[in-house]
Amino acid sequence: MQHLTGFAPLAERYQGFILDLWGVIHDGITPYPGAIDCLRRLKAAGKPTVLLSNAPRRAHVAQEAMRAMGIADDLYTGILTSGEATHRMLRDRPDSWFAALGARVFHLGPERDRNVMEALPLTRVETPAEASFVLNTGPDDTHSPTDIGAYEDILQACRGAGLPMVCANPDLEVIRGGTRVICAGALAQRYEAIGGTARWIGKPDPAIYTPVLAMLGVGKDQVLAVGDALRTDVAGATSVSIAACWVLGGIHAEELGADPARVEAAAAAAGLSPVAAVPAFVW
């Protein structure tokens, strides 16, 4: 693993880039210093970039939020969110598991993520007992965003009703404006621990990379995936034989800092070999 201070050497080496959003481009509230400059430089160099996010909302909603942060649409080639992929799977029902879900959905998550269900033939119900499945987009509007125990009663009710869970964000946690908050993946993990069944949509599932590579239009051996999370970004890229760059200033910043020895040890413990590590997505 190379330990670099900036992204420029990697920009020269690869022809297309899969970029994580949260932890690389922004922190959920504001862009990271240097991130917009990096996007501009990649665009100027003619290098296509696709933003691949585990955000549990439609791609157009994620774009609206980025515009509000000053991240213009023309700075990147394409975007795919796990919420968009979830929407498509609930629409198309691509396999027997999805086909069997039914149409009555209990939504575990905030109101701002209900766009995942927009324009779909679903009926949203208020209790797990009325539902045929649960759509999990993360902590809701009424419970703590940092305490998974606050959701135990809801998860137990879903389990008691025998509901299959669709998890629209495999992340366990993110840093939002400096605060560590739990994500849908943490709720799905707990649901499986109490005997529930769940399908996780997004990184590190290899299936999420197929449409992204189509958007990039670059041979896989010329693509670099860039992300801050070993478990999702680096592991997902590795699962489809795409080189990965690990951005250290996101979810692992508090744990590892910028200590190369600790960074190397963490990657080795996870059985992963990113080609490079950078402190942030800066040129």
ZIGI-V472935 format. One record per helix or strand of 2 or more residues. SS is the DSSP state (H for helix, E for strand). FROM is the first residue (numbers start at 1). TO is the last residue. Records with the same first field share a line. If there is no record, write none. Layout:
SS->FROM-TO / FROM-TO
This chain:
E->2-4 / 16-19 / 48-53 / 78-81 / 104-108 / 123-125 / 133-136 / 164-167 / 173-176 / 179-182 / 198-200 / 223-227 / 243-247 / 276-278
H->8-13 / 35-44 / 59-69 / 73-75 / 82-92 / 96-99 / 111-117 / 128-130 / 148-160 / 184-193 / 208-216 / 220-222 / 230-239 / 253-256 / 260-269
